Amino acid sequence: MNRELKRVSIVVFLMFMALFSSATIIQVFQADNLSSDARNQRTLYDSYKVERGPILVGGAPVAESLPSNDNYRFQRVYSNGPVYAPITGFFPVNGEPTGLEGALNSYLSGTANSQFLDSLERLFTGQERKGASVSATIDPVAQQAAWDALGDYTGSVVVTEPKTGRVLAMVSKPSFDPNVLAVHDSELVDQSYEALLADPGDPLINRAIGGDMNPPGSVFKLVVVAAALESGKYTPDSEFPNPLTLQLPGTDTVIRNSGGDDCGGAPTVTIATALRLSCNVPMAELGIELGDTAIREQAEKFGFNHEFDIPLAVEASTYPRGLDDAETAMTAYGQFDVRATPLQMAMVSAAIANGGIVMNPNMVDAITAPNLSPLQTFKPSEFQRAISPETAATMSQMMVNGVENGAASNARIDGVSVAGKTGTAENGGDLPYTLWFTGFAPANDPQYAITVLIEDGGGLGQTGYGNLLAAPVAQQVLEAVLNK
């Protein structure tokens, strides 16, 4: 080989290696970046060539793809958008999908591994690829009732099925209309999204399963009483001193019962009365005797300090470690660093209703291919046993007493036995209280577990309380689902 030919060969080889390296970098290392780049219109249009599968509630679509007359071919449309936004999320022309749209994106877009054969069949038969449909567990009656009952309050309502863990309603307010984030104008989507981010009400946050979680207040007393009864050292008739105030050990902090009274007027008070009247002082005394480890271990049996996938990602409700007696006393009535989601508190009530067994929460019944063949079905599964059947029965009756003649009286329903517990949680200083209700009905044959969260004191600052505002919301929702 002469010198000139050798030089040409080297140049050609180097050019080939440069081309090969560039192609490798683009096709392998930069593929994801290029695919997600908003300027890549071809990839963007390609993602809309597939008819995305619907999200179904009660057999009717609450999210579906309809033909459009632009380059995207299909427009994502949300029926009753704000009501179902915490469930469906949204599918934007630029950015990441959220809610079920994001959690089950591969199925809805027809790209899941289990849809490979269906895609091949459609390729050979000349049919266009379609996404799978997702059937949610949501009951449209329960969802609408929860939306209506929560009204203009900032907060959340969660309804579950105690025996299965199926989520029947999940409302979070303020909400948003996902349709404005699904239009085919990326600039308009960006403007709408930025406006929602700037909204002080944080409408994009699903308060039912995460966000800036609230202290549970007195609804957490259910966990503490469960720990006491499960220890074998206490019964509902176990008594504690009943002072007007209690100075926390090693501190200058003095705690009182709600309203400033003692708990029932006697020198001593039972655990049953303390729970029925929702008294802080005897519950703090019980918490100190139990210790933080026993309370934390019981909380974790109910699901605290554990993340769940429903398939939406549920943030872990928290009970802290390494507490002193004063801190433990405050956690015993749901304060200090205890934080909970409405879904978690619904799981506590549901476990009591279900004989002590915590079911894994779930929001999807089935995923079905376009040819109606099942791709995935979801069966009830146990998280774990939190309390014994005997403790569950005892606590169920104590919760019924709390509704019939206690601090949760505004949840009463004529002709129906309701079990419930209210909560009014402090947030420090002059900040408005957080209001709660959790319970289930009918108490003798539980069909529905419910938790109501109302933030910002329901507009009443520090004068609102759980039985005044949260319990009536629960009553309205339970009446609607029991009468459907």
Summary of the structure (lengths in Angstrom):
residues: 484
radius of gyration: 27.2
end to end distance: 90.7
largest distance: 111.7
contacts: 1714
relative contact order: 0.12
helix: 42%
strand: 20%
